[in-house]
Amino acid sequence: MVFMDSISSQDLAAKARELLERLREVQPGLIAVSGGIDSRVLLAFALAAGLDFQPLFFSGPHLSPIQRGQGRAGIAAWGEEGRLLEVDPIRDEAVRENNASRCYHCKRLLFTRAAELARSLGRPGLLEGSHAGDLSAYRPGRRALRELGVASPLAEAGLNKQDIRGLAGILNLDQPDQASGPCLLTRFAYGRKPTHAELERIGGLEDELRELALRDFRLRVLEDGSRVLQIAEAEAWRYREKRHEVERALSRHGLGPCSIRIDSDISGFFDRR
């Protein structure tokens, strides 16, 4: 495999060999792809290695309109080998309650459907793109993955975010430095039930802000319904340049007025409060 010979770091090469062996053991299978860099690298690596995997995309209101459209288009490009599951997580009462175990219930719902599909296709391997750094973070959804036998080969092979970005460059993927983009359900304070209308507004706003060249940000809805636009510190200068356009977008989507918060780390906002 030519791409394996392109890995100059001994540490990354060792992890890539471990990843390759783990993938060989669980093929044929399905790889759940979200459009993020982690799952894109996992799928691209498996395909570059000539292994037998097909992509699976969960489409639903937990994603923004553009994310849904891009995911569906990507799956459609695969023809009969692409797998699409339409799932509405907030129709599930346990997910809609939005407590600290929300991600567990959501992952359980999505991957139960995925496991049923994998069995029907005779593809026992069901994989997703968590990396090694996710193992030490608050990730209640990982319990659901373990219960359902879903493999996380990037994490299991010890690949962290930096490793994944390195592989993305070697595999010639676009946006190797792509910012993380957890689903829209994470925008709501625990205990505040998300609605379809709110999800659509937030998703539409975030799509529009990305078109303004903002990359790393989240629109948060607090317990009392007030809103905070959380922007990564590295993006502060870009926000200042686009402040008026951002304010107009917030108003257009019915999400203003809104507080602005600049943070060095915009992940896990509600888990840290």
DAGIDA-V646852 format. One record per residue. RES is the residue in one small letter. D_LAST is the distance of its C-alpha to the last C-alpha in whole Angstrom. Layout:
{{RES	D_LAST} {RES	D_LAST}}
This chain:
{{m	47} {v	47} {f	43} {m	43} {d	45} {s	43} {i	40} {s	41} {s	38} {q	40} {d	36} {l	35} {a	39} {a	38} {k	35} {a	37} {r	40} {e	37} {l	36} {l	39} {e	40} {r	37} {l	38} {r	42} {e	41} {v	39} {q	41} {p	42} {g	39} {l	36} {i	33} {a	31} {v	30} {s	27} {g	28} {g	26} {i	27} {d	27} {s	29} {r	31} {v	32} {l	33} {l	35} {a	37} {f	37} {a	39} {l	41} {a	42} {a	43} {g	45} {l	43} {d	43} {f	40} {q	39} {p	36} {l	34} {f	32} {f	30} {s	30} {g	28} {p	26} {h	23} {l	24} {s	25} {p	29} {i	30} {q	28} {r	30} {g	33} {q	33} {g	32} {r	35} {a	38} {g	37} {i	38} {a	41} {a	42} {w	42} {g	45} {e	45} {e	43} {g	40} {r	38} {l	36} {l	34} {e	33} {v	30} {d	28} {p	25} {i	24} {r	27} {d	26} {e	25} {a	22} {v	21} {r	21} {e	19} {n	16} {n	14} {a	12} {s	16} {r	17} {c	17} {y	20} {h	22} {c	22} {k	23} {r	25} {l	27} {l	28} {f	29} {t	31} {r	33} {a	33} {a	35} {e	37} {l	38} {a	38} {r	41} {s	43} {l	43} {g	44} {r	41} {p	40} {g	37} {l	34} {l	32} {e	28} {g	27} {s	24} {h	24} {a	24} {g	21} {d	19} {l	20} {s	18} {a	15} {y	13} {r	16} {p	17} {g	20} {r	21} {r	23} {a	24} {l	26} {r	27} {e	29} {l	30} {g	32} {v	30} {a	31} {s	28} {p	31} {l	29} {a	27} {e	30} {a	32} {g	29} {l	29} {n	26} {k	25} {q	27} {d	30} {i	29} {r	30} {g	33} {l	34} {a	33} {g	36} {i	38} {l	38} {n	39} {l	36} {d	35} {q	31} {p	31} {d	28} {q	26} {a	22} {s	20} {g	20} {p	18} {c	19} {l	18} {l	17} {t	14} {r	14} {f	13} {a	10} {y	11} {g	14} {r	15} {k	18} {p	19} {t	23} {h	25} {a	26} {e	22} {l	22} {e	25} {r	24} {i	21} {g	23} {g	26} {l	24} {e	23} {d	26} {e	28} {l	25} {r	26} {e	30} {l	29} {a	28} {l	25} {r	23} {d	20} {f	18} {r	16} {l	16} {r	13} {v	13} {l	11} {e	12} {d	15} {g	16} {s	16} {r	15} {v	14} {l	16} {q	14} {i	17} {a	17} {e	19} {a	22} {e	22} {a	22} {w	26} {r	26} {y	24} {r	26} {e	29} {k	28} {r	27} {h	29} {e	29} {v	26} {e	26} {r	29} {a	27} {l	24} {s	27} {r	29} {h	27} {g	26} {l	22} {g	23} {p	22} {c	19} {s	17} {i	17} {r	14} {i	15} {d	13} {s	15} {d	13} {i	12} {s	12} {g	9} {f	7} {f	5} {d	6} {r	4} {r	0}}
